[in-house]
Amino acid sequence: MIEKEYQLSKSNEKAIEKVIFDENLHYLHMIFSKGEGLPAHLSNSNVYMTVIRGKLSIGLEEQEIHEYGTGTLLKIPFQTKMNVRNMHDETLELIVVKAPVPKG
């Protein structure tokens, strides 16, 4: 087989899956219930974040929190302060791609 197959969880429970973590890119699958998210942090690469379901509430740098619905793709630059949350009843599901691969 030439291709490699990956399976993403199909849950409503919190998950942060490191699906692909290689020298080319980091591909993560994340699921958050209401009130869950990531701790505030600086992006360690360019981040491409796709909302698969639900509504993303995200604060970048000192901006107010912005909300993005299903089908939205965000490009977040390297070294941007991020605060990722689900502030809604519907489960939030994200695909996060980091490229180039973070150093260190």
PyRosetta script that sets phi, psi and omega in degrees:
from pyrosetta import init, pose_from_sequence

init()
pose = pose_from_sequence("MIEKEYQLSKSNEKAIEKVIFDENLHYLHMIFSKGEGLPAHLSNSNVYMTVIRGKLSIGLEEQEIHEYGTGTLLKIPFQTKMNVRNMHDETLELIVVKAPVPKG")
pose.set_psi(1, 128.8)
pose.set_omega(1, 179.7)
pose.set_phi(2, -80.5)
pose.set_psi(2, -44.3)
pose.set_omega(2, -176.6)
pose.set_phi(3, -80.1)
pose.set_psi(3, 159.4)
pose.set_omega(3, 173.4)
pose.set_phi(4, -117.9)
pose.set_psi(4, 130.7)
pose.set_omega(4, -176.2)
pose.set_phi(5, -99.8)
pose.set_psi(5, 140.7)
pose.set_omega(5, 176.5)
pose.set_phi(6, -126.1)
pose.set_psi(6, 145.6)
pose.set_omega(6, 176.9)
pose.set_phi(7, -116.6)
pose.set_psi(7, 132.3)
pose.set_omega(7, 175.8)
pose.set_phi(8, -95.8)
pose.set_psi(8, 145.6)
pose.set_omega(8, 178.4)
pose.set_phi(9, -65.1)
pose.set_psi(9, 151.4)
pose.set_omega(9, -179.3)
pose.set_phi(10, -120.8)
pose.set_psi(10, 57.7)
pose.set_omega(10, -172.4)
pose.set_phi(11, -117.8)
pose.set_psi(11, 170.9)
pose.set_omega(11, 169.1)
pose.set_phi(12, -108.1)
pose.set_psi(12, -0.3)
pose.set_omega(12, 179.8)
pose.set_phi(13, -83.6)
pose.set_psi(13, 151.0)
pose.set_omega(13, -179.9)
pose.set_phi(14, -54.0)
pose.set_psi(14, 132.5)
pose.set_omega(14, 178.6)
pose.set_phi(15, -150.9)
pose.set_psi(15, 139.5)
pose.set_omega(15, 169.6)
pose.set_phi(16, -130.6)
pose.set_psi(16, 97.7)
pose.set_omega(16, -175.4)
pose.set_phi(17, -100.0)
pose.set_psi(17, 124.0)
pose.set_omega(17, 173.1)
pose.set_phi(18, -87.4)
pose.set_psi(18, 87.8)
pose.set_omega(18, -172.7)
pose.set_phi(19, -69.9)
pose.set_psi(19, -53.9)
pose.set_omega(19, 176.9)
pose.set_phi(20, -128.0)
pose.set_psi(20, 122.9)
pose.set_omega(20, 177.0)
pose.set_phi(21, -133.4)
pose.set_psi(21, 84.2)
pose.set_omega(21, -179.3)
pose.set_phi(22, -129.2)
pose.set_psi(22, -169.2)
pose.set_omega(22, -175.9)
pose.set_phi(23, -72.1)
pose.set_psi(23, -11.1)
pose.set_omega(23, -177.9)
pose.set_phi(24, -95.3)
pose.set_psi(24, -42.2)
pose.set_omega(24, -179.0)
pose.set_phi(25, -164.1)
pose.set_psi(25, 165.0)
pose.set_omega(25, 171.0)
pose.set_phi(26, -113.1)
pose.set_psi(26, 125.9)
pose.set_omega(26, -177.8)
pose.set_phi(27, -123.0)
pose.set_psi(27, 114.1)
pose.set_omega(27, -176.6)
pose.set_phi(28, -118.5)
pose.set_psi(28, 147.8)
pose.set_omega(28, 175.9)
pose.set_phi(29, -119.2)
pose.set_psi(29, 126.9)
pose.set_omega(29, -175.8)
pose.set_phi(30, -128.9)
pose.set_psi(30, 140.2)
pose.set_omega(30, 176.3)
pose.set_phi(31, -130.6)
pose.set_psi(31, 130.3)
pose.set_omega(31, 179.9)
pose.set_phi(32, -134.9)
pose.set_psi(32, 134.9)
pose.set_omega(32, 171.5)
pose.set_phi(33, -85.0)
pose.set_psi(33, 173.8)
pose.set_omega(33, 179.5)
pose.set_phi(34, -53.5)
pose.set_psi(34, 132.1)
pose.set_omega(34, 177.8)
pose.set_phi(35, 87.7)
pose.set_psi(35, -8.8)
pose.set_omega(35, -179.5)
pose.set_phi(36, -95.9)
pose.set_psi(36, 164.7)
pose.set_omega(36, 177.7)
pose.set_phi(37, 171.5)
pose.set_psi(37, -156.5)
pose.set_omega(37, 179.6)
pose.set_phi(38, -107.6)
pose.set_psi(38, 150.8)
pose.set_omega(38, 172.5)
pose.set_phi(39, -64.7)
pose.set_psi(39, 149.3)
pose.set_omega(39, 176.8)
pose.set_phi(40, -57.0)
pose.set_psi(40, 135.6)
pose.set_omega(40, -177.3)
pose.set_phi(41, -159.9)
pose.set_psi(41, 167.2)
pose.set_omega(41, 173.9)
pose.set_phi(42, -91.9)
pose.set_psi(42, 137.2)
pose.set_omega(42, 176.6)
pose.set_phi(43, -65.6)
pose.set_psi(43, 134.0)
pose.set_omega(43, -177.4)
pose.set_phi(44, -98.2)
pose.set_psi(44, 12.3)
pose.set_omega(44, 177.8)
pose.set_phi(45, -168.3)
pose.set_psi(45, -179.1)
pose.set_omega(45, 166.2)
pose.set_phi(46, -70.1)
pose.set_psi(46, 134.4)
pose.set_omega(46, -176.7)
pose.set_phi(47, -117.6)
pose.set_psi(47, 130.0)
pose.set_omega(47, 176.2)
pose.set_phi(48, -115.1)
pose.set_psi(48, 113.7)
pose.set_omega(48, -171.6)
pose.set_phi(49, -117.9)
pose.set_psi(49, 120.9)
pose.set_omega(49, 180.0)
pose.set_phi(50, -111.6)
pose.set_psi(50, 128.8)
pose.set_omega(50, 176.3)
pose.set_phi(51, -85.9)
pose.set_psi(51, 113.1)
pose.set_omega(51, -179.2)
pose.set_phi(52, -87.0)
pose.set_psi(52, -38.4)
pose.set_omega(52, 174.7)
pose.set_phi(53, -155.7)
pose.set_psi(53, 153.7)
pose.set_omega(53, -179.6)
pose.set_phi(54, 87.5)
pose.set_psi(54, -159.8)
pose.set_omega(54, -178.4)
pose.set_phi(55, -134.3)
pose.set_psi(55, 123.0)
pose.set_omega(55, 178.8)
pose.set_phi(56, -85.0)
pose.set_psi(56, 131.0)
pose.set_omega(56, 171.1)
pose.set_phi(57, -110.4)
pose.set_psi(57, 117.5)
pose.set_omega(57, -174.5)
pose.set_phi(58, -136.4)
pose.set_psi(58, 132.3)
pose.set_omega(58, 173.0)
pose.set_phi(59, -107.1)
pose.set_psi(59, 127.5)
pose.set_omega(59, 179.0)
pose.set_phi(60, -118.1)
pose.set_psi(60, 130.0)
pose.set_omega(60, -176.1)
pose.set_phi(61, 52.3)
pose.set_psi(61, -126.7)
pose.set_omega(61, -177.9)
pose.set_phi(62, -104.3)
pose.set_psi(62, 11.6)
pose.set_omega(62, 178.7)
pose.set_phi(63, -66.2)
pose.set_psi(63, 158.8)
pose.set_omega(63, 168.5)
pose.set_phi(64, -63.9)
pose.set_psi(64, 161.2)
pose.set_omega(64, 176.3)
pose.set_phi(65, -68.2)
pose.set_psi(65, 130.8)
pose.set_omega(65, 174.6)
pose.set_phi(66, -108.2)
pose.set_psi(66, 153.0)
pose.set_omega(66, -179.4)
pose.set_phi(67, -119.8)
pose.set_psi(67, 140.8)
pose.set_omega(67, -176.8)
pose.set_phi(68, -135.5)
pose.set_psi(68, 133.9)
pose.set_omega(68, -176.7)
pose.set_phi(69, -96.6)
pose.set_psi(69, -179.7)
pose.set_omega(69, -179.6)
pose.set_phi(70, -49.8)
pose.set_psi(70, 135.4)
pose.set_omega(70, 178.1)
pose.set_phi(71, 90.9)
pose.set_psi(71, -1.8)
pose.set_omega(71, 179.9)
pose.set_phi(72, -86.0)
pose.set_psi(72, 137.5)
pose.set_omega(72, 173.7)
pose.set_phi(73, -117.7)
pose.set_psi(73, 123.8)
pose.set_omega(73, 177.8)
pose.set_phi(74, -108.3)
pose.set_psi(74, 141.2)
pose.set_omega(74, 170.4)
pose.set_phi(75, -110.8)
pose.set_psi(75, 119.1)
pose.set_omega(75, -176.8)
pose.set_phi(76, -116.3)
pose.set_psi(76, 123.1)
pose.set_omega(76, -176.0)
pose.set_phi(77, -68.2)
pose.set_psi(77, 157.9)
pose.set_omega(77, 174.6)
pose.set_phi(78, -53.6)
pose.set_psi(78, 140.8)
pose.set_omega(78, 176.7)
pose.set_phi(79, 65.0)
pose.set_psi(79, 31.4)
pose.set_omega(79, 175.6)
pose.set_phi(80, -96.9)
pose.set_psi(80, 131.2)
pose.set_omega(80, 176.0)
pose.set_phi(81, -69.0)
pose.set_psi(81, 126.9)
pose.set_omega(81, -175.0)
pose.set_phi(82, -126.2)
pose.set_psi(82, 142.6)
pose.set_omega(82, 172.5)
pose.set_phi(83, -134.9)
pose.set_psi(83, 102.7)
pose.set_omega(83, -173.5)
pose.set_phi(84, -101.7)
pose.set_psi(84, 125.2)
pose.set_omega(84, -177.5)
pose.set_phi(85, -143.1)
pose.set_psi(85, 157.9)
pose.set_omega(85, 165.1)
pose.set_phi(86, -110.6)
pose.set_psi(86, 111.1)
pose.set_omega(86, -178.2)
pose.set_phi(87, -106.2)
pose.set_psi(87, 16.1)
pose.set_omega(87, -174.8)
pose.set_phi(88, -125.6)
pose.set_psi(88, 163.7)
pose.set_omega(88, -177.8)
pose.set_phi(89, -66.7)
pose.set_psi(89, -37.6)
pose.set_omega(89, -178.1)
pose.set_phi(90, -69.7)
pose.set_psi(90, 140.9)
pose.set_omega(90, 177.2)
pose.set_phi(91, -59.7)
pose.set_psi(91, 138.3)
pose.set_omega(91, 177.0)
pose.set_phi(92, -100.8)
pose.set_psi(92, 128.8)
pose.set_omega(92, 177.4)
pose.set_phi(93, -127.1)
pose.set_psi(93, 129.7)
pose.set_omega(93, -175.9)
pose.set_phi(94, -128.2)
pose.set_psi(94, 149.8)
pose.set_omega(94, 163.5)
pose.set_phi(95, -112.3)
pose.set_psi(95, 128.8)
pose.set_omega(95, -179.9)
pose.set_phi(96, -121.9)
pose.set_psi(96, 124.9)
pose.set_omega(96, 177.2)
pose.set_phi(97, -116.8)
pose.set_psi(97, 130.8)
pose.set_omega(97, 176.5)
pose.set_phi(98, -113.2)
pose.set_psi(98, 122.4)
pose.set_omega(98, 178.2)
pose.set_phi(99, -150.4)
pose.set_psi(99, 134.2)
pose.set_omega(99, -2.9)
pose.set_phi(100, -67.2)
pose.set_psi(100, 168.9)
pose.set_omega(100, 179.3)
pose.set_phi(101, -59.4)
pose.set_psi(101, 132.7)
pose.set_omega(101, 177.4)
pose.set_phi(102, -57.1)
pose.set_psi(102, 143.5)
pose.set_omega(102, 177.5)
pose.set_phi(103, -86.8)
pose.set_psi(103, 143.6)
pose.set_omega(103, 175.0)
pose.set_phi(104, 93.2)
pose.dump_pdb("model.pdb")
